[in-house]
Amino acid sequence: MINLITVCTDAYPMEYARKTITRFMELTDLECTPYCITDRPDEIRDIATPIKPEIKTVGWWNKVLAYSPNMPKGFNVYLDIDIVLINNFDEEIRYAQRTGKKISCVSDAIMWKGNKFSSSMMMFCTGAMKDVYEYFKPVHKMLEHDYDGGDQVWTGHLLNDDDILYLDEVYPDIKMNLKFHLGTKVFGQWKFPHRISPKIKTVDCGGRPKPHDLQDLDYIRNNWHEIKT
């Protein structure tokens, strides 16, 4: 039994959360309960249990809310909602569960600010990241305005190497970054391949362009849509 955790707050279109949730539920063979941390519960409650944010924060800092010990108990799979899910990755989830690490993730594609930890795909037990959450609560307003690097750099600096399992070191096809793994920049413009390896499990479209801008790519268009239940 696992929990799927997504976050959709502020002006982010709820269609992103809906497509991520329904696609994951279509792909997985694991018993799974989906949740969405959101300020618009009526737009998601038909496919997932909405969770009201405990703290009013902004942008990527909302991911830190998933670390709260008040989240539903269990083993959590957190996904950014601009990741396009292509193939089943249950094996990777089971592996993360077995290792018992504080948190599992995929290495940041560009080692942003010298930080290897990435918060785009995370797996952890409820309560395992309680210390990070409790540290965040009294300082979140300051971080939102003054911390250069966002939630993943801040979180990464709080974790020891022994706390983290980097899943891509065991399963290199679990997640590819669209720009930095698959794309090339030509005269200042990003160019993306029209075919990718069938072994790739997910494609991370963090930043720009977003999946709705990439409908000319079959592997995006064919996998980024809401599955009707």
Buried (B, 14 or more C-beta within 10 A) or exposed (E): EBBBBBBBBEEBEBBBBBBBBBBBBEBBEBEBBBBBBBEBEEBBEEBBEBBEBEBEBEEBBBBBBBBBEEBEEEBBBBBBBBBBBBEBBBEBBEBBBEEEBBBBBBBBBEEBEEBBBBBBBBBBBBBBBEBBBEBBEEEBEEBBEEBEBBBBBBBBEEBEEEBBBBBBEBBEBBBBBBBBBBBEEEEEEBEBEEEBEEEBBBBBBBEEBBBBEBEEBEBBEEBBBBBEE
